């Protein structure tokens, strides 16, 4: 911590900041180090080609979020330092997404990255410029492997009006979760998405603008417009209502609708509707979801990101052309019976009516996920998390998959 404070002090002196301004900058700074150990195993149950993807890796993620200097306009900086290295991979089992691919079809021994963003704040409005993660209706940086996906650009977030959050951004490059280089963004393609291109599938401009407004204590509405240059334009709507039903009971309704159209170099044409209703009772949660795709293509989103879909799960997105899918989900928080830190989730999804082309039967698929997680609450292992994620996916148009992920993570607050 002393070294961190010293470094910030030198930076503040260099910038000519006053002692009061520096105190605010340092006093509100948060620094943490996450160690993430990740084992990934995906078995392909039939067919030709690679029979298994299996890798084991260790990653470290250092996060620093500074405070702001004092004054009408406050200045600060955020940073994410990342380093990952291989523990086990080979014999044709690479390709898990944990590590950077090499030219021989295997994986590189290690990789690293640094994301730095300068920020300025006026009242309750903050501008960030640099490299950062995003999580909103228009774009969701993926953090489902060893190291997170990072985008380069700018982001403006304003909360001047109570209950209203306005959000806008401009992005030009992405550093994917199994890469150490920034590159152009792409439009995601997947089985029977129906998406085609007139030229190259790449773009160096993505813009979004929107926000969320808390209409009442129980009801929140959201809207975002986004555009991946030359690829697609999208209007995304979201409505979330939480109805209290009594002591330790509630009913949550999450409605989502998105309209996607082409932007000159693709044939994107999609209407995506999704709904998830969840009944919570003490530590139990019971959910039922429905998702439907209409139009000439499936859902459009940036490659490698997490799409804003209720039926986007561990392996599949259930967003193929004309697909209709259902989800049943159950969660249990063991804190309700005196075991804090232990949680369990299981869900089953089934989709059909997928357009596979003229003269071919409709596509069908199903997926089952289970997840067990425990975070130590006290003692020498406090903040150590152990998570096991299991998935089974079957369909009539591609290879069947059995998958297991074991993730051990520990977050150490440094400041």
N, C-alpha and C positions, 0 to 999 in steps of 0.2 A: 504494500500500500504506500510506503514511504517513497519508493522509486516512482510509482505512478504519480503521486502528488508532486514530486520534484520535477518530473517531466512536464506536467501541466503548468507548474510554476514558471519553468523556463519558457514555455510557449506563450504564457500570458505576458511575461516580461518582454518578449520579442514583439508581441502585438501592441505593447504599450497599454495594457489593461491596468486599471486601478486595483488596489488591494481589495476593495469592496466587490468589484466586478469579479475578480478572481475567486473570492470566497464563494460567491454564488455559483460560479462555474464548477468549482471542485466539490462544494458541499452537496450538490445534487447529482453528482456523477455516480453511476452504477457500473461496476465491472464484475464479470463472472466468467468462469472457465468451465465448460462442459466437456467431459470425457465420454465418448460414445463408442461402445464396442458392439459391432453389428455382425451377426451371422445370418446369411441368406441362403435358402435352399428352395429351388423350384424344379420339380420333376415333371417332365413332359411324358404323359402316360402312353402315347402311341405315336406312330408316324415316323417319317425319316428325319434325318438331321440330328441336331444336338439333343441328347436325351436328358440332360440335366444342367442347370445353372446353379453353381454353388461357390460362394466366396465368403471369406471372413476377414474383417478389417477393423482397424482402430482409428478413430477420429478425435480431433480436439477442436473446439469452437470457443474462441475468446470473444466476448461481447463487451463493448464499452459504449455507454450512452451518457454523454456529459450533461451537465446542467447548462444554464444560459447565463451569460454575463448580464450585469444589472444595467438598466437604462430603457429608454423607449423601445429600442430595438436590441434584443438579446441575441448573442451569437454562441454557437457551440459546435460540437462535432460528434458523430457516431461512427463506430468502427466494428467490423467483424473480421477476425483473423481465423483462418481455417487451415488445418493440416490433417491429412489422412494417409495411412500406409497399410499395405497388404500384410495380412497374417497368413492367409492360405488361399491359393487359387491356382488352377492349372489343370492339365489333362483334359482340355476341352470343356471346362466348366465355367469359363468367364462369361461376362455379359449380364451380371446381376444388376448393374447400375450403381454398385458401391464404389467402383474404382474406374479410373480413366482407361479406356481401351488402348492397346498398342497395335502396331501394324501386323503382328503375327497372329492376331486373333485372341491374344491373352489380355492381361491387364498390367499397367505400369505399377512399379513397386510403391510409389508414393506420389502425392500431389498436394498442392497448397493454393491458397488464395487470400487476398486481402480486399475488403470492401470498406471504403471510407466515404462518408457523406458529411458535407458541411451543412449547418442549419442556422436559420435565423427566425426569431419569434417576435411578433408584435401583438400584444394583448393575448388573444386566444387563437391566433393564426400562426401556423408554422410552415416554413418552406425548407425542404431538404433537397440538396443537389449532390449527386454522386452515385454510389452503388448501395443498393438496399433491397430488402424483401418487401413484398406486397401481399395483402390478404383482404380482398373485398369482392364484390359481385362481379367485377370486370376481369380481375386477374388474381390468382392465388399462387404465390411462389411455393414450389414443392419442397418439403422437408422430410420426405419419406424414405431417404436413404442415409448415407453416412454424413454428408455435408449438404447444406441447404443450397437451393437455387437462388442466384442473385441477379438483379437487373440493374442496368445503368440508366440514369435519367434524373428527373426531378419530380417532386411530389409536394402539393400544397394542400394542407388540411386546416379547415377553419371551424371553430366551435363558438363563434361569437354569440349566437342565439341559443338560448337554453333548449336542449332537446334536439337540436339540429346539428348534424355533422356534414360539412361539405368537403368533397375530396376530388382532386384533379391531378393528373399526372401525364408526363411525356417520357417515353422510354425509347432507346435506340439500340441497345444490345443486351445480351443475356449470357451469363456464365452458368451453364447447367450443372446439375448436382454431381455428374460424373465427368467434369471437365475442368480445366484450369485456364481456359481461354475465353474471352468475350467474343461473341459472334452475332450474326443477324438472327432474328427470330423467325420461326416457321409456324405454319398452320398445322395443327395436329391432324394426322390421318390414322385411321384404325380400321378394323375389319368391317366392311360394308358401311363405311361412313358415306360413300357415294361422292366424296369430295374429289374434284379434279382441278387441274391448273392449266392455264394457257402458256405459262412460262415457268420460271424457277419458283420453287416454294421457299421464298425468303423475303424478309422485309426488315427495314431498319427504322421503322417508325410505328409506335403504338401509342395512342392517346386515349385517355378516359376521363370522364367527368360525371359526378353524381353525388350521392350521399344518402343519409338515413335521417328520418325525423320521427321522434317519439310522439305520436299523436295523443296517446293517453298513457297512463301508467302501465297498462297491459298490452298496448298495440303500437308496433313500430313498422313504418313503411320505408322502403328503399327503392331507389332508381339509379341506374348507371347507363351511360352511353359510352361505347368503346369502338375503336377502329384500328385494325391492323392493316396498315397501308397496303393497297392493292389486293388484299385477301378477303377481309370481311368487315361489315359494320354490324353492331349489335345493340339492341335496347333490352335491358334486363330489369325486371320488376320483382320486388320481394315484399311480402307481408307476413309479419310474425305476431301472433297473439298468444298471450299466456293468461289462462283463466284460472284463478285460485278457486279450489273446490272445497277447501276446509283445511284443517291441520295436516301438514305434510302431504297435501294432495294438490295436483294441478293438471291442467290439460293444455298442451302447447300445440298450436297449429302453425305450420311453416309452409307458405304458398310461394311458388317461384314460376316465373314465366319469362322467356327470352325469345326475341325475334332477331334472327341473323340473316343477313343478305350479303351478296358478293360485293366486292369493291373493284371490279374490273379484270382481275387476273385469276378468278376462281369461279366456280358455279354454286357457291354456298347459298342455300335456301332452306331455312329451318325454323320451325316453331317448336319450342321445348316447354312443356308444362310439367311441373312437379309439385307434389303435396306430401307432407309428412305430419302425421298427428301422433303425439306422444302423451300418454297418460302416466303421471308419476305418482307413486304412493310410497311414502317413506323412502327406503333405499331402492325400491323397484321402479323401473321404467319400461313401459310397453309401447312400442311404436309400430305404426303401419304407414307405408309409403306407396305412392303411385307416381310413375313417370311416363310421359308419352311424347314421341317425336313425330312431327308432321313436316311435309315439304319434300323437296327433291334431294336433300342430303341430311346427314346426321348433324349433331351439334358442333358448333365451331368454337375452338379455343386455341390458345397459343401452345405449341408443343412443349411437353415437359411440365406444364402447370397443372394445378388441381382445379378442375372445372366446377362451377357453382351449380351442381346438380344434386338432388336428394339421393339419387341412386348411383353416385360415383363412390365406389368402395375399394377394397384392397387390390383387386386385379382389374375388374371391368368397370366401364362407365355406363353401360346399358343405354347408349345414345346412338345406336346405328339407325340408318334410314328406316323410318316408319315403325321403329321398335316401341312396344308397350311393355312396361315392367312393373312388378310389385315387390315390395320389401316388407318383411316382418322382422322386428328387432326387439331384443330384450337386454336390459342393462341392470346390474345390481352393484350397489355401493355397500361394501361390508362395514363401513363406518356406522351404519344403522344398527348393527348388531355388535358393536364394540370392537371392530377391527379396522381402524382408520388406515388409509393408504392402500387398501386392497380393493380392486374393482374388477368386474367381469362383464363382458359383452359378447353376445352372439346374434347373428342375423342371417336370414335366408332371402335370396332374391331370385326371381324367375322372370325371363323376358322372352317375348315371341313376336311374331308378325314382322320379322326383319326382312326387308326386300333384298333378296339375293339375285334378282334378275329374272328375265322372262324364261318360263319353262322350268324353273327350279323351285322346289318347295321353300316355304318361308323358313327363315333362320330362327333357331331357339337356343337359349342358353340359361344356365342357372349357376349361382355362386353361393357358397356358404362360408361365413367368416366367424372366427372365435378369437377373443383376445382376453388374456389374463395379465393383470399388472399389479405390482406391489412397489410402493415407495416407502422406504424405512423412515419412520417418524422421529426416532430419537436414537441416542447412543452413538458409537463410533461410525456406524453406517448411515447416519442420518442424511437424507437427500439422495441416497442411492436407489435408483429405480431399475426394476427388472420387468421386462415385458415380453410375453410370448404371443405372436400373432400367427394364426393358422388359417389357411384358405383352401377351398376346393372349388374348381371351376370346370363345368362340362358344357359342351355345345355340339351342334351338328354341322359346323362349318370350319372349325379350326382345331388345333391340338388341345387336348384336355390337360389340366394343370393341377398338381398338388403342391402347396407352398407352405413353408414355415420360415418365420423370422424370429430371431431371438436378439433382443436389444438390451444391453446393460449400460445405463448411463448414470453419471454422477456430476452434479453441478456444484461448484465451489464458489461462493461469493467472495470476491477479492476486495471489493470496495463498496 
